[in-house]
Amino acid sequence: MENEQEMHLVGMALMSEDMGFKTDEMTACAGCGRLNSPNRLNCLYCGTEFDRSSIDTSRIKVSATELEDWEKGFNIMAAAASAEIDVSLLVEISRNTGIEPEMLRAIGRDTSALPVARVGTETEVQIIAANLGRAGIETTVVSDDSLDAENPPAKCRSMAFGENSLRFELYGKADDADVPFAGLRLIVLGAVFESKIEMTEKRKRGKSILLSESETTSDLPVFDIYCDGFPAGFRVFANAFDFSCLGPAKEYVAGVNLTALIEKLRQYAPDMIVESNYRRDRNLLDKVWHAEERSNSRGIQRAGLGKVSLANVVTRNNLLQFSKYSRLKRQFL
């Protein structure tokens, strides 16, 4: 009887579904000859790297480390999916790539290319692109070097409208720039958001005690304009531009003048594109291109007779982020 039961158990499947990978899905190592699961980049046993063509990158989970602002990397841009993404597939892709589901859903709703990841190696690019491809999401890779955001557009002091051309009068440059109206290609609207948090604290028995904290914020309209012959572009800050070129239409409010200036530019260059989605996309951009943050100590402050405190200011702004966004739109022009 016992032998009959043993024979019955031998023929039974332990589980109703496959665990792991089938033999024909495995990758043979060229170094040691052992079989490895197809979601590995190198051999589990001897460490030999596999030929990329033999790897199913869509099954690999990327373990990318977050890059610092000064490090050079690759930005993976994604546009709308070819169809609505299945929830279970979306969760799996999010797990494999580290891209938040909210970002993946946004890709499915928008046709404009947005950065979904910034990584340091081409291998990570391949893994993320393969995973997104499973959901019908097309990707494009833009390097930090090509964006060149550390060299922002030239700051424009004023403009002069001629009969057939526009003159950009620049800060800190001896020569102005003349561009035919037909050479005006793109305006990217944006804003510089800055917040400052001032904190005062004292030390007592080895611990920091917060005495006061205050925060100030600012929102400054800005736009970049790109033209033939000047790939770096020009930048106009609402609070640092002479709007005399508007003539009688000039108002006392800088934001109103900035809008009027753009409308005047469009009259002279009707084929020029005006891109105005930065404010809308900013929350998604924050997930990939973080705002810059710096902390400055103001040292020891006197707080009364025999009392001292430490003052510190933390500043955050998005100027580098906007520069990347602006250059990105120029590349996709």
C-alpha positions in Angstrom: 0.0 0.0 0.0 2.8 2.4 0.9 4.6 1.6 -2.3 1.4 2.5 -4.3 1.1 5.8 -2.5 4.8 6.6 -3.2 4.4 5.8 -6.9 1.3 8.1 -6.9 3.2 11.0 -5.3 6.1 10.6 -7.8 3.8 11.3 -10.7 2.1 14.4 -9.1 3.2 17.9 -9.9 4.3 19.8 -6.7 2.6 23.0 -7.9 0.1 23.8 -10.5 2.2 26.7 -12.0 5.8 27.0 -13.2 8.4 28.3 -10.7 11.4 30.0 -12.3 12.3 29.6 -15.9 12.2 26.7 -18.4 15.4 25.1 -19.5 15.1 26.5 -23.0 14.8 30.0 -21.5 18.1 29.8 -19.6 21.3 31.5 -20.6 24.5 29.4 -20.9 27.6 31.1 -19.6 30.4 31.3 -22.2 32.9 31.2 -19.3 31.9 28.2 -17.2 29.1 26.7 -19.3 26.5 26.7 -16.5 22.9 27.7 -17.0 21.7 31.0 -15.6 18.2 32.6 -15.5 17.6 35.0 -18.4 17.2 38.0 -16.1 20.9 38.2 -15.2 23.5 40.5 -16.6 26.4 38.2 -15.6 27.0 34.6 -14.5 25.9 33.7 -11.0 28.8 31.3 -10.7 31.8 32.8 -12.3 30.8 36.5 -12.9 31.3 36.5 -16.7 29.2 39.2 -18.3 26.7 37.9 -20.9 26.3 39.1 -24.4 23.5 41.7 -24.4 21.8 40.0 -27.3 21.2 36.9 -25.2 19.6 38.7 -22.3 15.9 39.4 -21.8 16.3 42.9 -20.5 12.6 43.3 -20.0 12.7 40.9 -17.1 15.6 42.5 -15.3 15.1 44.8 -12.4 17.4 47.9 -12.6 19.2 48.8 -9.4 20.3 52.3 -10.4 21.8 54.7 -7.9 20.5 58.3 -7.9 22.9 60.6 -9.7 24.2 63.9 -8.3 23.5 67.0 -10.3 27.2 67.3 -11.2 27.4 63.7 -12.5 26.9 63.1 -16.2 24.1 60.6 -17.2 21.5 59.7 -19.6 17.9 60.9 -19.6 15.2 58.5 -20.8 12.4 60.3 -22.5 9.0 58.6 -23.0 5.9 59.6 -24.9 2.4 58.2 -24.8 1.8 54.4 -24.9 0.2 52.9 -27.9 -2.7 51.6 -25.7 -3.9 51.9 -22.1 -1.4 50.1 -19.8 -2.7 47.0 -18.0 -2.6 47.6 -14.2 -0.7 44.4 -13.4 1.9 45.2 -16.2 2.2 48.7 -14.9 3.0 47.5 -11.4 5.6 45.0 -12.8 7.3 47.7 -14.9 7.3 50.1 -12.0 9.0 47.4 -9.8 11.6 46.6 -12.5 12.5 50.2 -13.3 11.9 52.2 -10.1 9.6 54.6 -12.1 6.6 55.5 -10.0 3.2 54.3 -11.3 2.0 57.9 -11.3 4.7 58.7 -13.8 3.8 55.7 -16.0 0.1 56.7 -16.0 1.0 60.2 -17.0 3.0 58.9 -20.0 -0.2 57.1 -21.1 -2.1 60.4 -21.1 0.4 62.7 -22.8 2.0 62.7 -26.2 4.8 65.1 -25.3 8.1 63.5 -24.3 8.9 63.7 -20.6 11.9 62.4 -18.7 11.0 59.3 -16.7 14.5 58.3 -15.5 18.0 59.6 -15.3 20.7 56.8 -15.1 24.4 56.6 -15.3 25.1 53.7 -17.7 23.9 52.5 -21.1 23.0 49.1 -19.6 20.5 50.7 -17.3 19.1 52.6 -20.3 18.6 49.3 -22.2 16.8 47.7 -19.2 14.4 50.5 -18.7 13.7 51.0 -22.4 13.0 47.2 -22.7 10.6 47.3 -19.8 8.7 50.3 -21.1 8.6 48.8 -24.5 6.5 45.9 -23.1 3.8 48.5 -22.5 4.0 50.0 -26.0 5.9 53.1 -24.6 8.5 54.5 -27.0 11.6 55.9 -25.5 14.4 58.3 -26.6 17.7 58.8 -24.8 19.1 62.3 -24.3 22.5 62.7 -22.6 23.3 65.4 -20.1 26.1 66.5 -22.4 23.7 67.2 -25.2 21.4 69.3 -22.9 24.4 71.3 -21.6 22.2 72.8 -18.9 25.2 74.0 -17.0 25.7 76.6 -19.7 22.3 78.4 -19.7 21.0 80.7 -22.5 22.5 84.2 -22.6 20.7 86.6 -20.4 18.9 89.2 -22.4 18.7 92.8 -21.2 16.5 94.2 -24.0 15.4 93.7 -27.6 15.2 96.0 -30.6 12.7 95.3 -33.4 14.0 96.2 -36.8 12.4 96.0 -40.2 13.5 92.4 -40.9 15.4 91.3 -37.8 15.5 91.3 -34.0 18.4 92.5 -32.0 19.1 90.8 -28.6 21.0 93.2 -26.3 22.8 91.0 -23.7 24.2 91.4 -20.2 27.9 91.2 -19.9 28.6 90.8 -23.6 30.2 93.4 -25.8 28.4 92.2 -29.0 24.7 92.1 -29.4 23.0 89.4 -31.5 21.0 90.1 -34.7 18.5 87.4 -35.9 16.2 87.6 -38.9 12.5 87.2 -37.8 12.3 84.1 -40.0 15.1 82.5 -37.8 13.1 82.7 -34.6 12.1 79.0 -33.9 11.0 78.4 -30.4 9.9 80.0 -27.1 9.8 77.9 -23.9 7.8 79.5 -21.2 8.6 78.8 -17.6 9.1 80.2 -14.1 11.8 80.2 -11.5 10.5 79.1 -8.1 12.7 79.8 -5.1 12.1 79.1 -1.4 14.2 80.1 1.5 13.9 78.6 5.0 15.7 80.4 7.8 16.2 78.5 11.0 17.6 79.6 14.3 18.5 77.0 16.9 20.5 76.6 20.0 22.6 73.8 21.4 21.8 72.5 24.8 23.4 69.5 26.4 24.5 68.2 23.0 21.0 68.6 21.4 19.7 71.1 18.9 16.6 73.0 19.9 14.7 74.9 17.2 14.0 78.5 18.3 12.4 79.9 15.1 11.7 79.1 11.5 10.5 81.2 8.6 10.0 80.6 4.9 9.8 82.9 2.0 8.9 81.9 -1.6 9.0 83.6 -5.0 7.7 82.9 -8.5 9.5 84.6 -11.3 8.2 84.3 -14.9 10.9 83.6 -17.5 11.2 82.4 -21.1 13.9 81.1 -23.3 14.0 81.8 -27.1 15.9 79.7 -29.6 16.9 81.0 -33.0 18.9 79.9 -36.1 22.7 80.4 -35.5 22.5 80.6 -31.7 22.0 77.1 -30.4 22.5 78.1 -26.7 19.5 80.5 -27.0 18.6 83.6 -25.1 16.8 84.0 -21.7 14.4 86.8 -20.6 13.7 87.2 -16.8 10.6 89.3 -16.1 12.4 91.3 -13.4 15.6 92.0 -15.3 14.4 93.1 -18.7 13.9 96.5 -20.2 10.4 96.4 -21.9 10.8 99.7 -23.7 10.6 97.7 -27.0 6.9 97.5 -26.3 6.5 101.2 -26.8 3.1 102.5 -25.7 2.0 99.0 -24.8 4.4 98.8 -21.9 2.7 98.4 -18.5 3.9 98.7 -14.9 3.5 94.9 -14.2 6.4 92.8 -15.4 4.3 89.7 -15.9 1.9 91.6 -18.1 4.8 93.0 -20.1 6.3 89.5 -20.6 3.0 88.3 -22.1 2.8 91.3 -24.4 6.4 90.8 -25.5 5.7 87.2 -26.5 2.6 88.3 -28.5 4.7 90.9 -30.3 7.3 88.3 -31.1 4.6 86.0 -32.6 3.3 88.8 -34.8 6.8 89.2 -36.3 7.5 85.4 -36.4 4.1 83.7 -36.8 5.7 80.2 -37.5 7.6 80.3 -34.2 6.5 77.6 -31.7 5.5 78.7 -28.1 5.8 75.8 -25.6 3.9 76.6 -22.4 3.6 73.2 -20.5 6.4 73.7 -18.0 4.2 74.6 -15.1 1.9 71.7 -15.8 4.7 69.2 -16.1 6.8 70.5 -13.1 5.6 68.0 -10.6 6.5 65.1 -12.8 9.9 66.7 -13.7 10.6 66.9 -9.9 10.7 63.1 -9.8 13.7 63.0 -12.2 15.3 66.4 -12.3 15.2 67.5 -8.7 15.3 71.2 -7.6 18.7 72.4 -6.4 19.1 72.8 -2.7 21.9 74.4 -0.8 22.4 75.2 2.9 24.3 78.2 4.1 25.3 78.8 7.7 25.1 82.4 9.0 27.2 81.4 12.0 26.7 82.3 15.6 24.0 85.0 16.4 23.7 87.0 19.6 20.3 86.3 21.2 20.7 88.4 24.3 23.0 88.9 27.2 25.2 85.8 27.4 23.0 83.9 24.9 24.0 82.8 21.4 22.2 80.8 18.7 23.1 79.3 15.3 21.4 80.5 12.1 21.0 78.5 8.9 19.4 79.2 5.5 18.2 76.5 3.2 17.5 77.6 -0.4 15.8 75.6 -3.1 15.3 76.7 -6.7 14.4 75.0 -10.0 16.5 77.1 -12.5 18.7 74.1 -13.5 15.6 72.0 -14.0 14.0 74.6 -16.2 17.3 74.8 -18.2 17.1 71.1 -18.9 13.5 71.3 -19.8 14.1 74.2 -22.2 17.1 72.5 -23.9 15.0 69.3 -24.2 12.3 71.1 -26.1 14.9 72.6 -28.3 16.2 69.1 -29.2 12.7 67.9 -30.0 11.9 70.9 -32.2 
